[in-house]
Amino acid sequence: MILLIPGPVTTRAEVRAEMARDIAPWDDDFRVVSRRIRQRVRELAGGGVETHTALPLQGCGHFGTEAALRSVLPPGGRILIPDTGSYAERMAKLATAAGRTPVMLKVDRNRAVPPHRIADALAADESLTHAGLVYSETSTGVIQNIQEIGRAIRATGRRVVLDAVSAFGALPLNLMDHPEIDTAIFTTNKCLEGLPGMCFIVVQNNRLLPAGTAASWSFDLADIYEHSIRTEGGAFRFTPAAQVIQAFDTALNFFDAEGGQPARLTRYNANRDALRAGMIRIGLTPCLDAADQGPIVMNIHAPGDPAWSLPNFVTELKSRGFTISNFYDTEEPSFRVGCIGHITPDDMTRFSVAADQSLTAMGVVQRTPQATHSL
């Protein structure tokens, strides 16, 4: 089965094989692996040896985002969040639950946010100390230009919490070029093609609030940082997903062998282009214009035919060897296809054939969308 979702992704057999091992997470051999991964992650993010640290945290990307919000924003702190989609909404929910105050900026979810919109909003409210940005919004497929946005935010003297969960490893990121970024969050199971279970937060060491400010021991990055110093970076405070970490080490080896971030982005761009061409060829309509479509995930308008059913479509596709997201994540009905993971443009072409066959088996004739189509 090929997973065409924006994470967890299809992985190599060699990566999955690491899950079959019994590992003692506090063993000295495993500490060597942990230290190596943290160094590789920091270097991949472009963080400096003296200025940045990669902190591991058990759990999904939302765990990392919550930890970041709790650890760099003081209780009651205010953060501007451009409302780019579902993951921006979730960042706001996490901030609220953490006792911080999100301020949503209404934007066009189907376009990259103009940098001046964020800078103007920050300039208009001096109580906003941070902006929360979703680099790759997986509910829409839109990518933000963090280079230009970062430059605009730096000019205001404010800080950034960057959700790079579905971007890290494919889209460019060099934290030494972005002194405004306090934290960048990502997971093992997206563009780096590892397995789910761990997230990492690359932080500026001097931007963490004192330990205890987070009001959560589990999500206190300052406490994790201090523990890493005491243990020389190899030990965890609590039991980690050891096999996931071991598998991630293997996944990073393949990442390096492929050519790193530029090569991975090239392949994902090719996957996106093959998918878009295939969807148009079989009469379907991508939700975004080509200029706005990122390489991580693509939404395709649901057909307006009465025979259309997302659950049935998912079932038909699974019978042909492909799994896609089984829920709507856009205002108008669409289905979502991931372009990331250990897949190639040939896989996307084969998916288009399977999608065509599935729609035919369902009796879907009209493949253009209807604005009045209901959920």
Residue frames relative to the residue before (quaternion, step in Angstrom):
aa qw qx qy qz dx dy dz
M 1.0000 0.0000 0.0000 0.0000 0.00 0.00 0.00
I 0.2284 -0.7620 0.5929 0.1249 3.57 -0.89 0.95
L 0.2828 -0.7562 0.5701 0.1520 3.56 -0.78 1.09
L 0.0252 -0.7744 0.6321 -0.0104 3.56 -0.71 1.12
I 0.4030 0.6429 -0.5250 0.3857 3.51 0.61 1.27
P 0.5533 -0.6410 0.4086 0.3406 3.62 -1.11 0.46
G 0.7913 -0.2471 0.0891 0.5521 3.55 1.02 0.84
P 0.4343 -0.2330 -0.8595 0.1356 1.48 -1.76 1.79
V 0.3696 -0.7581 0.5085 0.1735 3.53 -1.12 0.70
T 0.6333 -0.4683 0.4391 0.4322 3.51 -1.37 0.07
T 0.1076 -0.8188 0.5637 0.0170 3.58 -0.83 1.00
R 0.6071 -0.5473 0.4357 0.3770 3.52 -1.33 0.25
A 0.6032 -0.5654 0.4229 0.3709 3.56 -1.19 0.57
E 0.6318 0.5482 -0.3355 0.4332 3.59 1.03 -0.75
V 0.6346 0.5164 -0.3226 0.4759 3.58 1.11 -0.69
R 0.6764 0.4926 -0.2917 0.4634 3.58 0.89 -0.95
A 0.6062 0.5898 -0.3579 0.3956 3.59 1.05 -0.72
E 0.5908 0.5888 -0.3726 0.4067 3.61 1.10 -0.57
M 0.5995 0.5849 -0.3545 0.4158 3.60 1.19 -0.45
A 0.6301 0.5634 -0.3276 0.4222 3.57 1.23 -0.31
R 0.5982 0.5784 -0.3495 0.4307 3.59 1.29 0.01
D 0.3636 -0.6718 0.5925 0.2558 3.55 -1.21 0.57
I 0.0318 -0.8182 0.5719 -0.0500 3.56 -0.71 1.11
A 0.2860 -0.7242 0.6016 0.1785 3.57 -1.01 0.86
P 0.3435 -0.8077 0.4346 0.2018 3.62 -0.26 1.20
W 0.7181 0.3937 -0.2752 0.5035 3.63 1.16 -0.27
D 0.4007 0.7050 -0.4790 0.3360 3.56 1.29 0.30
D 0.5925 -0.6060 0.3930 0.3568 3.58 -1.04 0.73
D 0.6186 0.5442 -0.3572 0.4401 3.62 1.02 -0.68
F 0.6719 0.4845 -0.3017 0.4720 3.57 0.98 -0.80
R 0.5901 0.5677 -0.3686 0.4400 3.59 1.09 -0.61
V 0.6046 0.5488 -0.3512 0.4582 3.56 1.08 -0.68
V 0.6467 0.5096 -0.3107 0.4748 3.58 0.98 -0.85
S 0.6556 0.5229 -0.3140 0.4452 3.58 0.90 -0.92
R 0.6577 0.5013 -0.3114 0.4681 3.58 0.90 -0.88
R 0.6552 0.5230 -0.3145 0.4453 3.56 0.93 -0.92
I 0.6656 0.5022 -0.3110 0.4560 3.58 0.90 -0.88
R 0.6541 0.5147 -0.3284 0.4467 3.59 0.88 -0.85
Q 0.6459 0.5004 -0.3224 0.4781 3.57 1.01 -0.74
R 0.6616 0.5074 -0.3154 0.4531 3.59 0.91 -0.88
V 0.6479 0.5172 -0.3163 0.4612 3.58 0.99 -0.81
R 0.6504 0.5095 -0.3249 0.4601 3.58 0.89 -0.87
E 0.6675 0.4947 -0.3022 0.4673 3.57 0.92 -0.89
L 0.6387 0.5298 -0.3262 0.4526 3.59 0.98 -0.80
A 0.6912 0.4599 -0.2700 0.4877 3.57 1.09 -0.71
G 0.4690 -0.6875 0.4402 0.3371 3.58 1.23 -0.16
G 0.4009 0.7214 -0.4739 0.3071 3.57 1.14 0.54
G 0.4901 -0.6829 0.4624 0.2822 3.57 -1.07 0.73
V 0.6250 -0.5591 0.3949 0.3751 3.57 -1.17 0.61
E 0.7660 0.3707 -0.1884 0.4903 3.57 0.88 -0.93
T 0.7396 0.4625 -0.2186 0.4374 3.58 1.14 -0.57
H 0.8024 0.2480 -0.0988 0.5338 3.60 1.08 -0.66
T 0.1059 -0.7666 0.6308 0.0565 3.52 -1.29 0.54
A 0.2964 -0.7196 0.5985 0.1901 3.56 -1.11 0.75
L 0.1048 -0.8160 0.5684 0.0074 3.55 -0.52 1.23
P 0.2799 -0.7701 0.5491 0.1645 3.61 -0.71 1.03
L 0.0236 -0.7830 0.6216 -0.0028 3.54 -1.14 0.68
Q 0.4675 -0.6727 0.4978 0.2848 3.54 -0.91 0.93
G 0.6896 0.4953 -0.3455 0.3997 3.59 -1.00 0.80
C 0.6807 -0.4974 0.3775 0.3832 3.52 -1.41 -0.11
G 0.7560 -0.4026 0.2757 0.4362 3.55 -1.32 0.02
H 0.6196 0.5494 -0.3490 0.4388 3.59 1.04 -0.72
F 0.5840 0.5580 -0.3762 0.4539 3.59 1.12 -0.59
G 0.6719 0.4986 -0.2914 0.4637 3.55 0.94 -0.90
T 0.6444 0.5145 -0.3240 0.4637 3.58 0.99 -0.78
E 0.6547 0.4989 -0.3206 0.4687 3.58 0.93 -0.84
A 0.6424 0.5212 -0.3264 0.4573 3.58 0.94 -0.85
A 0.6528 0.5157 -0.3160 0.4562 3.58 0.95 -0.84
L 0.6660 0.5021 -0.3084 0.4573 3.58 0.87 -0.93
R 0.6849 0.4842 -0.2875 0.4623 3.58 0.94 -0.85
S 0.7502 0.4590 -0.2095 0.4273 3.57 1.05 -0.75
V 0.7583 0.3154 -0.2187 0.5270 3.63 1.19 -0.23
L 0.6826 0.3887 -0.2807 0.5515 3.60 1.25 -0.29
P 0.4004 -0.7057 0.5191 0.2687 3.61 -0.81 0.88
P 0.6545 -0.4807 0.3778 0.4448 3.62 -1.15 0.36
G 0.7950 0.2318 -0.2105 0.5195 3.56 -0.82 1.04
G 0.4489 0.7089 -0.4442 0.3140 3.61 1.26 -0.15
R 0.3343 -0.7625 0.5328 0.1516 3.55 -1.12 0.76
I 0.0604 -0.8044 0.5904 -0.0262 3.54 -0.90 1.03
L 0.3387 -0.7243 0.5690 0.1922 3.57 -0.94 0.95
I 0.0313 -0.8020 0.5962 -0.0182 3.58 -0.79 1.03
P 0.3203 -0.7273 0.5714 0.2047 3.62 -0.52 1.09
D 0.3841 -0.7579 0.4879 0.1997 3.57 -0.73 1.10
T 0.0351 0.8626 -0.4996 0.0713 3.54 0.49 1.26
G 0.7812 -0.2413 0.1711 0.5497 3.60 1.19 -0.26
S 0.8250 -0.2756 0.1784 0.4600 3.53 -1.32 -0.32
Y 0.7014 0.4728 -0.2912 0.4470 3.58 0.94 -0.80
A 0.5771 0.5229 -0.3760 0.5022 3.58 1.21 -0.36
E 0.6261 0.5271 -0.3325 0.4686 3.58 1.03 -0.78
R 0.6669 0.4998 -0.3045 0.4611 3.57 0.97 -0.83
M 0.6038 0.5351 -0.3634 0.4659 3.59 1.04 -0.67
A 0.6505 0.5109 -0.3156 0.4649 3.58 0.98 -0.84
K 0.6481 0.5129 -0.3211 0.4624 3.58 0.98 -0.79
L 0.6467 0.5086 -0.3160 0.4725 3.58 1.00 -0.81
A 0.6403 0.5232 -0.3271 0.4575 3.58 0.98 -0.80
T 0.6536 0.5142 -0.3093 0.4611 3.57 0.95 -0.88
A 0.6711 0.5002 -0.2968 0.4596 3.57 0.90 -0.94
A 0.6830 0.4779 -0.2781 0.4772 3.58 1.17 -0.61
G 0.5470 -0.6345 0.3939 0.3781 3.59 1.26 0.02
R 0.5303 0.5644 -0.4301 0.4639 3.54 1.24 0.53
T 0.4109 -0.7385 0.4916 0.2099 3.59 -1.19 0.44
P 0.1642 -0.7888 0.5841 0.0982 3.61 -0.46 1.15
V 0.1388 -0.7475 0.6441 0.0841 3.54 -1.15 0.75
M 0.2556 -0.8121 0.5101 0.1222 3.56 -0.38 1.24
L 0.2103 -0.7497 0.6183 0.1072 3.54 -1.08 0.88
K 0.3504 -0.7556 0.5194 0.1910 3.56 -0.54 1.19
V 0.0748 0.7907 -0.6002 0.0950 3.59 -0.76 1.08
D 0.5753 -0.5331 0.4761 0.3978 3.55 -1.35 0.15
R 0.3455 -0.7843 0.4783 0.1916 3.58 -0.43 1.20
N 0.6911 0.4818 -0.2769 0.4621 3.59 1.18 -0.40
R 0.7038 0.3570 -0.2533 0.5596 3.58 1.28 0.29
A 0.5594 -0.5571 0.4791 0.3836 3.56 -1.23 0.41
V 0.5065 -0.6673 0.4590 0.2957 3.57 -1.03 0.83
P 0.4275 -0.6743 0.5259 0.2932 3.63 -0.82 0.86
P 0.5227 -0.6739 0.4112 0.3219 3.63 -0.71 0.97
H 0.6421 0.5485 -0.3449 0.4096 3.60 0.97 -0.76
R 0.5674 0.5918 -0.3924 0.4169 3.60 1.15 -0.51
I 0.6784 0.4729 -0.2837 0.4855 3.57 0.96 -0.86
A 0.6624 0.5083 -0.3099 0.4548 3.57 0.88 -0.92
D 0.6519 0.5162 -0.3161 0.4568 3.60 0.96 -0.84
A 0.6599 0.5078 -0.3092 0.4595 3.58 0.98 -0.87
L 0.6491 0.5010 -0.3167 0.4768 3.58 1.01 -0.74
A 0.6623 0.5128 -0.3094 0.4503 3.56 0.95 -0.86
A 0.6749 0.5133 -0.2910 0.4432 3.57 1.12 -0.67
D 0.7772 0.2257 -0.1216 0.5747 3.60 1.23 -0.31
E 0.2430 -0.8212 0.5026 0.1183 3.56 -0.10 1.30
S 0.5836 0.5926 -0.3798 0.4049 3.60 1.20 -0.29
L 0.5839 0.5637 -0.3710 0.4512 3.59 1.26 -0.27
T 0.1664 -0.8173 0.5464 0.0760 3.58 -0.51 1.16
H 0.7983 0.2084 -0.0734 0.5603 3.58 1.17 -0.59
A 0.2101 -0.6920 0.6597 0.2044 3.47 -1.44 0.20
G 0.2383 -0.7557 0.5940 0.1390 3.56 -1.03 0.82
L 0.0535 -0.8337 0.5490 -0.0263 3.58 -0.48 1.20
V 0.2256 -0.7185 0.6401 0.1523 3.54 -1.12 0.76
Y 0.3737 -0.7647 0.4827 0.2065 3.57 -0.33 1.28
S 0.7842 0.0617 0.0008 0.6175 3.56 0.87 -1.01
E 0.1997 -0.7995 0.5599 0.0859 3.57 -0.36 1.26
T 0.2379 -0.8373 0.4777 0.1192 3.57 -0.13 1.30
S 0.5513 0.5772 -0.4274 0.4246 3.60 1.18 -0.01
T 0.7853 0.2916 -0.1521 0.5245 3.60 1.14 -0.55
G 0.4392 -0.6826 0.4727 0.3432 3.59 1.04 -0.74
V 0.5149 0.6511 -0.4120 0.3757 3.59 1.28 0.00
I 0.2360 -0.7515 0.6055 0.1136 3.55 -1.07 0.90
Q 0.3068 -0.7460 0.5603 0.1882 3.58 -0.97 0.84
N 0.4317 -0.6769 0.5339 0.2652 3.55 -1.15 0.69
I 0.1437 -0.8421 0.5133 0.0827 3.57 0.16 1.25
Q 0.5491 0.5939 -0.4174 0.4143 3.59 1.17 -0.35
E 0.7241 0.4159 -0.2468 0.4918 3.58 0.80 -0.98
I 0.6432 0.5112 -0.3296 0.4651 3.59 0.97 -0.79
G 0.6461 0.5264 -0.3236 0.4481 3.57 0.95 -0.86
R 0.6351 0.5269 -0.3254 0.4617 3.56 1.00 -0.82
A 0.6688 0.4994 -0.3023 0.4604 3.58 0.94 -0.87
I 0.6663 0.4900 -0.3067 0.4710 3.59 0.99 -0.79
R 0.6043 0.5560 -0.3564 0.4457 3.60 1.01 -0.75
A 0.6467 0.5389 -0.3220 0.4332 3.56 1.00 -0.81
T 0.6766 0.4673 -0.2906 0.4893 3.60 1.20 -0.47
G 0.4575 -0.6989 0.4361 0.3347 3.59 1.25 -0.25
R 0.5296 0.6281 -0.4136 0.3924 3.61 1.22 0.31
R 0.4832 -0.6766 0.5015 0.2393 3.53 -1.39 0.26
V 0.2922 -0.7612 0.5601 0.1461 3.57 -1.31 0.31
V 0.1414 -0.6933 0.6971 0.1156 3.49 -1.25 0.74
L 0.1274 -0.8380 0.5303 0.0177 3.57 -0.45 1.24
D 0.2195 -0.7259 0.6421 0.1121 3.53 -0.79 1.13
A 0.0340 0.8057 -0.5862 0.0780 3.56 -0.29 1.32
V 0.2038 0.8504 -0.4736 0.1045 3.55 1.29 0.40
S 0.8003 0.2459 -0.1461 0.5270 3.61 0.75 -0.93
A 0.6181 0.5535 -0.3355 0.4461 3.58 1.27 0.24
F 0.6180 0.6203 -0.3423 0.3408 3.53 1.00 -0.93
G 0.7597 0.3302 -0.2710 0.4903 3.55 -0.83 1.03
A 0.7499 0.3060 -0.1911 0.5545 3.57 1.20 -0.47
L 0.7528 0.3256 -0.1939 0.5382 3.59 0.82 -0.95
P 0.5857 -0.6161 0.3893 0.3547 3.61 -1.01 0.74
L 0.1294 0.7607 -0.6304 0.0845 3.55 -1.11 0.76
N 0.0950 0.7618 -0.6346 0.0890 3.55 -0.82 1.07
L 0.2981 -0.8161 0.4695 0.1572 3.54 -0.11 1.31
M 0.5825 0.5650 -0.3927 0.4328 3.61 1.09 -0.42
D 0.6572 0.4741 -0.3052 0.5002 3.58 1.23 -0.40
H 0.7374 0.3593 -0.1903 0.5394 3.57 1.31 -0.20
P 0.0593 -0.8324 0.5506 0.0219 3.61 0.38 1.15
E 0.5863 0.5847 -0.3736 0.4181 3.60 1.23 -0.24
I 0.6233 0.5496 -0.3462 0.4355 3.62 1.19 -0.37
D 0.2825 -0.7632 0.5624 0.1460 3.57 -0.59 1.18
T 0.8120 -0.0006 0.0700 0.5795 3.56 0.89 -1.00
A 0.0858 -0.7465 0.6563 0.0685 3.54 -1.19 0.69
I 0.1780 -0.8215 0.5405 0.0358 3.56 -0.67 1.18
F 0.1329 0.7772 -0.6109 0.0713 3.57 -1.04 0.75
T 0.3404 -0.7267 0.5568 0.2143 3.56 -1.31 0.14
T 0.6249 -0.5689 0.3989 0.3560 3.53 -1.33 0.30
N 0.7556 0.4790 -0.1887 0.4051 3.57 1.11 -0.69
K 0.5679 0.5683 -0.4097 0.4321 3.60 1.11 0.53
C 0.8741 -0.0061 0.0115 0.4857 3.59 -0.66 -1.11
L 0.6399 0.4969 -0.3418 0.4763 3.60 1.22 -0.22
E 0.3886 -0.8000 0.4076 0.2072 3.55 1.42 0.18
G 0.3859 0.6657 -0.5290 0.3578 3.52 0.93 1.02
L 0.6121 -0.5458 0.4281 0.3797 3.54 -1.29 -0.38
P 0.5708 -0.6276 0.3991 0.3478 3.63 -1.10 0.54
G 0.5114 0.6649 -0.4678 0.2785 3.53 -1.25 0.50
M 0.7804 0.2097 -0.1261 0.5755 3.59 1.23 -0.34
C 0.0966 -0.7505 0.6457 0.1028 3.54 -1.21 0.57
F 0.2294 -0.7468 0.6067 0.1467 3.53 -1.31 0.34
I 0.1326 -0.7538 0.6386 0.0795 3.53 -1.15 0.72
V 0.1725 -0.7671 0.6114 0.0890 3.57 -0.62 1.14
V 0.0548 -0.8441 0.5311 -0.0499 3.55 -0.47 1.24
Q 0.4370 -0.5896 0.5923 0.3325 3.50 -1.37 0.31
N 0.4968 -0.7113 0.4044 0.2894 3.56 -0.53 1.17
N 0.7545 0.4194 -0.2276 0.4505 3.58 0.87 -0.91
R 0.6000 0.5672 -0.3659 0.4293 3.58 1.25 0.14
L 0.5271 0.6319 -0.4170 0.3860 3.60 1.23 -0.15
L 0.4308 -0.6675 0.5439 0.2703 3.55 -1.03 0.82
P 0.6636 -0.5079 0.3418 0.4299 3.64 -1.12 0.39
A 0.5989 -0.5571 0.4337 0.3780 3.56 -1.14 0.65
G 0.7156 0.3915 -0.3281 0.4764 3.53 -0.96 0.97
T 0.5799 0.5981 -0.3763 0.4054 3.60 1.15 -0.46
A 0.6062 0.6013 -0.3546 0.3810 3.58 1.07 -0.67
A 0.2655 -0.7792 0.5177 0.2332 3.60 1.18 -0.49
S 0.7010 0.2938 -0.2750 0.5888 3.54 1.13 0.78
W 0.3708 -0.7395 0.5144 0.2260 3.56 -0.54 1.12
S 0.6500 0.5390 -0.3210 0.4290 3.58 0.93 -0.88
F 0.7907 0.3214 -0.1400 0.5019 3.58 0.96 -0.92
D 0.4452 0.6948 -0.4515 0.3394 3.61 1.18 0.41
L 0.2652 -0.8012 0.5162 0.1457 3.58 -0.19 1.27
A 0.6039 0.5523 -0.3670 0.4423 3.59 1.07 -0.61
D 0.6509 0.4990 -0.3154 0.4774 3.58 1.01 -0.76
I 0.6281 0.5195 -0.3293 0.4766 3.58 1.04 -0.78
Y 0.6490 0.5246 -0.3084 0.4566 3.56 0.98 -0.89
E 0.6745 0.4881 -0.3004 0.4654 3.59 0.87 -0.92
H 0.6323 0.5219 -0.3271 0.4700 3.57 1.05 -0.76
S 0.6454 0.5258 -0.3268 0.4475 3.58 0.99 -0.80
I 0.6284 0.5226 -0.3365 0.4677 3.58 1.07 -0.68
R 0.6709 0.5094 -0.2997 0.4478 3.59 0.92 -0.92
T 0.7720 0.3437 -0.1671 0.5079 3.58 1.04 -0.80
E 0.4651 -0.7065 0.4166 0.3332 3.57 1.31 0.28
G 0.7229 -0.5374 0.2370 0.3640 3.53 0.99 0.91
G 0.6664 0.5579 -0.3117 0.3841 3.58 1.16 -0.09
A 0.7246 0.4316 -0.2327 0.4843 3.58 1.20 -0.43
F 0.3575 -0.7085 0.5714 0.2091 3.53 -1.26 0.56
R 0.5431 -0.5968 0.4665 0.3623 3.57 -1.19 0.43
F 0.7846 0.1225 -0.0339 0.6069 3.55 1.04 -0.89
T 0.7020 -0.4828 0.3103 0.4216 3.58 -1.24 0.40
P 0.2341 -0.7924 0.5488 0.1271 3.60 -0.67 1.07
A 0.5603 -0.5305 0.4911 0.4044 3.53 -1.36 0.02
A 0.1857 -0.8624 0.4592 0.1044 3.53 0.46 1.29
Q 0.6673 0.5002 -0.3156 0.4526 3.58 0.90 -0.86
V 0.6137 0.5449 -0.3422 0.4575 3.57 1.08 -0.73
I 0.6513 0.5098 -0.3070 0.4709 3.57 1.00 -0.84
Q 0.6433 0.5093 -0.3197 0.4738 3.58 0.96 -0.85
A 0.6578 0.4991 -0.3061 0.4738 3.58 0.98 -0.85
F 0.6238 0.5480 -0.3331 0.4467 3.56 1.07 -0.73
D 0.5988 0.5535 -0.3517 0.4598 3.57 1.06 -0.70
T 0.6590 0.4904 -0.2951 0.4880 3.57 1.00 -0.85
A 0.6398 0.5271 -0.3256 0.4548 3.59 0.96 -0.84
L 0.6475 0.5118 -0.3200 0.4652 3.60 1.02 -0.76
N 0.5902 0.5548 -0.3705 0.4545 3.60 1.10 -0.57
F 0.6731 0.4726 -0.2917 0.4884 3.58 0.96 -0.85
F 0.5915 0.5655 -0.3542 0.4526 3.57 1.09 -0.70
D 0.6769 0.4793 -0.2859 0.4799 3.58 0.88 -0.94
A 0.6637 0.5187 -0.3096 0.4411 3.58 0.93 -0.89
E 0.6453 0.5249 -0.3211 0.4527 3.59 1.09 -0.65
G 0.6142 -0.5459 0.3630 0.4393 3.57 1.15 -0.55
G 0.5573 -0.6545 0.3670 0.3554 3.55 1.27 0.37
Q 0.8428 -0.2338 0.1509 0.4607 3.53 -1.33 -0.39
P 0.6707 0.4961 -0.3479 0.4279 3.67 0.76 -0.80
A 0.6746 0.4936 -0.2990 0.4603 3.57 0.94 -0.88
R 0.6502 0.5115 -0.3270 0.4568 3.57 0.98 -0.78
L 0.6406 0.5137 -0.3249 0.4692 3.58 0.98 -0.80
T 0.6224 0.5413 -0.3418 0.4504 3.58 0.99 -0.76
R 0.6784 0.4781 -0.3004 0.4701 3.59 0.89 -0.88
Y 0.6730 0.4871 -0.3106 0.4619 3.59 0.90 -0.83
N 0.6025 0.5345 -0.3584 0.4721 3.60 1.07 -0.61
A 0.6551 0.5031 -0.3063 0.4731 3.56 0.99 -0.84
N 0.6120 0.5344 -0.3450 0.4700 3.59 1.06 -0.72
R 0.6530 0.5210 -0.3074 0.4557 3.57 0.90 -0.95
D 0.6840 0.4924 -0.2967 0.4491 3.57 0.84 -0.96
A 0.6506 0.5042 -0.3182 0.4705 3.58 1.00 -0.79
L 0.6404 0.5193 -0.3227 0.4649 3.58 1.01 -0.78
R 0.6650 0.5080 -0.3134 0.4489 3.57 0.82 -0.94
A 0.6604 0.5043 -0.3068 0.4642 3.56 0.90 -0.91
G 0.6716 0.5074 -0.3010 0.4482 3.56 0.97 -0.86
M 0.6484 0.5129 -0.3241 0.4598 3.59 0.96 -0.80
I 0.6600 0.4881 -0.3108 0.4790 3.60 0.93 -0.83
R 0.6299 0.5589 -0.3309 0.4259 3.57 1.00 -0.82
I 0.7513 0.3633 -0.2235 0.5036 3.62 0.98 -0.71
G 0.6656 -0.5756 0.2786 0.3847 3.57 1.25 0.44
L 0.5511 0.6040 -0.4033 0.4110 3.59 1.24 0.25
T 0.3547 -0.7570 0.5262 0.1554 3.56 -1.24 0.52
P 0.3456 -0.7231 0.5551 0.2225 3.63 -0.59 1.07
C 0.5425 -0.6565 0.4248 0.3069 3.57 -1.07 0.75
L 0.7682 0.3404 -0.1809 0.5112 3.59 0.99 -0.78
D 0.5377 -0.5541 0.5155 0.3716 3.52 -1.28 0.41
A 0.6393 -0.5565 0.3633 0.3869 3.56 -1.12 0.63
A 0.6528 0.5366 -0.3209 0.4278 3.61 0.99 -0.78
D 0.7274 0.4159 -0.2312 0.4945 3.60 1.15 -0.54
Q 0.5712 0.6323 -0.3672 0.3730 3.58 1.25 -0.24
G 0.2811 -0.7680 0.5572 0.1441 3.57 -0.69 1.12
P 0.5770 -0.6333 0.4104 0.3123 3.59 -1.29 0.20
I 0.5516 0.6450 -0.3860 0.3616 3.60 1.23 0.11
V 0.7961 -0.0996 0.1238 0.5839 3.58 0.78 -1.01
M 0.1661 -0.7806 0.5974 0.0786 3.56 -1.13 0.71
N 0.2251 -0.7391 0.6200 0.1367 3.54 -1.05 0.87
I 0.1298 -0.7761 0.6150 0.0511 3.55 -0.98 0.91
H 0.5217 -0.6522 0.4498 0.3165 3.56 -0.84 0.98
A 0.4694 -0.6527 0.5179 0.2922 3.55 -1.03 0.82
P 0.5258 -0.6257 0.4602 0.3469 3.60 -0.98 0.71
G 0.4683 -0.6946 0.4781 0.2638 3.55 -1.12 0.67
D 0.4401 0.7104 -0.4476 0.3182 3.59 1.26 0.02
P 0.5418 -0.6366 0.4375 0.3312 3.64 -0.96 0.78
A 0.6353 0.5435 -0.3341 0.4351 3.60 1.16 -0.49
W 0.4980 0.6707 -0.4302 0.3422 3.60 1.24 -0.18
S 0.1201 0.7459 -0.6479 0.0966 3.54 -1.09 0.88
L 0.4191 -0.7196 0.4885 0.2606 3.58 -0.61 1.08
P 0.6559 0.4985 -0.3486 0.4471 3.68 0.80 -0.80
N 0.6658 0.4926 -0.3125 0.4652 3.60 0.94 -0.81
F 0.6262 0.5368 -0.3309 0.4585 3.56 1.04 -0.80
V 0.6422 0.5181 -0.3191 0.4661 3.58 0.95 -0.89
T 0.6578 0.5123 -0.3093 0.4574 3.58 0.94 -0.87
E 0.6538 0.5095 -0.3136 0.4631 3.58 0.95 -0.87
L 0.6574 0.5091 -0.3124 0.4594 3.57 0.96 -0.85
K 0.6375 0.5300 -0.3325 0.4495 3.59 0.97 -0.81
S 0.6354 0.5242 -0.3326 0.4591 3.58 1.04 -0.69
R 0.7118 0.4051 -0.2325 0.5246 3.57 1.29 -0.36
G 0.6762 -0.5712 0.2683 0.3801 3.57 1.27 0.41
F 0.6876 0.4415 -0.2879 0.4994 3.59 1.23 0.27
T 0.1372 -0.7669 0.6213 0.0837 3.57 -1.12 0.75
I 0.0400 -0.7758 0.6296 0.0094 3.56 -0.93 1.00
S 0.6892 -0.4497 0.3466 0.4502 3.58 -1.29 0.12
N 0.2795 -0.7977 0.5203 0.1219 3.57 -0.93 0.93
F 0.6770 0.4200 -0.3104 0.5186 3.59 1.08 0.70
Y 0.4983 -0.6280 0.5063 0.3177 3.55 -1.28 0.43
D 0.0459 -0.8098 0.5849 0.0049 3.57 -1.01 0.82
T 0.6461 0.4357 -0.3256 0.5355 3.56 1.27 0.47
E 0.6580 -0.5287 0.3509 0.4055 3.57 -1.21 0.46
E 0.7341 0.2645 -0.1800 0.5989 3.57 1.03 -0.76
P 0.6084 -0.5936 0.3697 0.3754 3.61 -0.98 0.76
S 0.1441 0.7578 -0.6247 0.1212 3.53 -0.96 0.93
F 0.2741 -0.7086 0.5964 0.2588 3.54 -1.28 0.10
R 0.3515 -0.7703 0.5173 0.1244 3.53 -1.09 0.88
V 0.0681 -0.7940 0.6041 -0.0050 3.55 -0.91 1.01
G 0.3285 -0.7516 0.5424 0.1814 3.57 -0.77 1.04
C 0.2775 -0.7654 0.5641 0.1377 3.54 -1.13 0.76
I 0.6322 0.5529 -0.3102 0.4453 3.57 1.30 -0.01
G 0.5478 0.5868 -0.4715 0.3650 3.52 -1.32 0.34
H 0.6655 -0.4886 0.3784 0.4186 3.56 -1.33 -0.01
I 0.4098 0.6677 -0.4929 0.3787 3.54 0.53 1.30
T 0.2887 -0.7570 0.5707 0.1340 3.55 -1.31 0.43
P 0.6875 -0.4502 0.3464 0.4523 3.62 -1.24 0.10
D 0.5953 0.5585 -0.3734 0.4407 3.60 1.07 -0.59
D 0.6184 0.5302 -0.3417 0.4687 3.60 1.06 -0.70
M 0.6578 0.5069 -0.3118 0.4617 3.59 0.99 -0.80
T 0.6265 0.5191 -0.3327 0.4768 3.56 1.06 -0.69
R 0.6597 0.4875 -0.3091 0.4812 3.58 0.97 -0.81
F 0.6057 0.5423 -0.3554 0.4612 3.59 1.09 -0.64
S 0.6359 0.5319 -0.3366 0.4465 3.60 0.95 -0.79
V 0.6290 0.5128 -0.3266 0.4845 3.56 1.04 -0.74
A 0.6643 0.4987 -0.3023 0.4675 3.59 0.94 -0.89
A 0.6355 0.5204 -0.3318 0.4639 3.60 1.02 -0.73
D 0.6343 0.5260 -0.3202 0.4674 3.57 1.01 -0.82
Q 0.6711 0.4917 -0.2899 0.4731 3.57 0.90 -0.93
S 0.6500 0.5300 -0.3172 0.4428 3.59 0.99 -0.83
L 0.6626 0.4991 -0.3033 0.4689 3.57 0.94 -0.89
T 0.6339 0.5232 -0.3242 0.4684 3.57 1.02 -0.78
A 0.6591 0.5063 -0.3093 0.4622 3.58 0.96 -0.86
M 0.6715 0.4885 -0.2871 0.4774 3.60 1.14 -0.62
G 0.4738 -0.6758 0.4408 0.3530 3.58 1.23 -0.31
V 0.3967 0.7038 -0.4901 0.3275 3.58 1.21 0.48
V 0.1298 -0.8064 0.5764 0.0273 3.54 -0.56 1.24
Q 0.7372 0.3483 -0.2025 0.5424 3.57 0.84 -1.03
R 0.1051 -0.8415 0.5297 0.0156 3.57 -0.45 1.19
T 0.5315 0.5858 -0.4302 0.4351 3.58 1.23 0.02
P 0.5221 -0.6613 0.4345 0.3184 3.62 -1.05 0.64
Q 0.2128 -0.7282 0.6318 0.1590 3.50 -1.34 0.38
A 0.4655 -0.7027 0.4603 0.2788 3.57 -0.74 1.03
T 0.6877 0.4793 -0.2806 0.4676 3.58 1.13 -0.57
H 0.4066 0.7141 -0.4836 0.3014 3.59 1.26 -0.01
S 0.2588 -0.7910 0.5393 0.1284 3.59 -0.81 0.95
L 0.5881 -0.5688 0.4409 0.3690 3.52 -1.29 0.43
